[in-house]
Amino acid sequence: MTISQVIYVLEAADCKSISLAAERLYISQSAISQQILRLERELGYSLFSRTVRGLELTEAGARFCEEARPAAEAWNTLCRNVQADNTQLKKPFRIGMGSRVYSNGLFPEIVDFFDKRPEIEVSFITDACGDFLIALRQQSIDVALDILPSDNYLDAHSEFYSCPLICERQCVLMAESDPRAKLPGISFEQLQGSTMISGLENTSEARALREICRRHGITLDRVYRSDGIGTIMNLVRNGRGLILGPKSFAEYYHVAAVPLVPESSSSLHFICAGGLHRKEIREFRDFLIELCKDKNGSL
């Protein structure tokens, strides 16, 4: 049993609704539902029943809430007191950033955002560090700005919250000297037998490439991997292989971009684990959503 599960149950009981509880706690409905289900399995009894009036506590659920509420109140008091005792300390905020943060020109404005918040000590962690989802799960970063391995990836990973920021059409990026650079479009089937370049095995880029190859039955000649975006793009510029990415990426790194056909897109996402409990995470997400409205319109 975790304190988060206790808080989820109490909020759902007070709201008589999973969806309203999720909205008030800034997390997804599926995250609350799955955590309550796990708790019920651990306890060995149901906490809620669904009626025409909404979500109702079972008799056992009412007893649980009666016992749990003082613990939740004590937890909230502890959090307030700890924060009050540390008002002079800077709050650490660690952001994992994929390369699209730079190619879409977001980084300078992100720095401006934190310049106005001297109480936050921010660390920027680049895509060279590997799998941001693992880092989020291990709490070594607070937020990730990156692509997901697939559009439905988080359906099976309810501990994460995400929202799309910038959606871009997928292209095949290659050297400007590559004969295919003049094509109006290129299909997945035309990637058969190609040499591709990606991040290390556990990065989002590597998993996304593996999923695409599996879905389209593509067998590659070979895959070069690197933990540095500079090395990856040097390989592309020198005609050593192809990568998948948006046109903005090609423009930023001075390579050619041929759109995939049929049209396919991918999005830069804001991702965090455990919901939006922290005020600074909510404010950062809201800032990015507003910032990226203009970016989406210009693509």
MOQUIUR-V719917 format. One record per run of one state. SS is the DSSP state (H for helix, E for strand, - for the rest). FROM is the first residue (numbers start at 1). LEN is the number of residues. If there is no record, write none. Layout:
ss = (SS,SS)
from = (FROM,FROM)
len = (LEN,LEN)
This chain:
ss = (-,H,-,H,-,H,-,E,-,E,-,H,-,E,-,H,-,H,-,E,H,-,H,-,E,-,H,-,E,-,H,-,E,-,H,-,E,-,H,-,E,-,H,-,E,H,-,E,-,E,-,H,-)
from = (1,3,16,18,26,29,44,48,52,54,58,59,86,91,98,100,104,107,116,120,127,130,132,138,143,147,153,157,160,175,179,183,186,187,188,192,195,199,204,217,222,226,229,238,242,247,254,256,261,265,274,279,299)
len = (2,13,2,8,3,15,4,4,2,4,1,27,5,7,2,4,3,9,4,7,3,2,6,5,4,6,4,3,15,4,4,3,1,1,4,3,4,5,13,5,4,3,9,4,5,7,2,5,4,9,5,20,1)
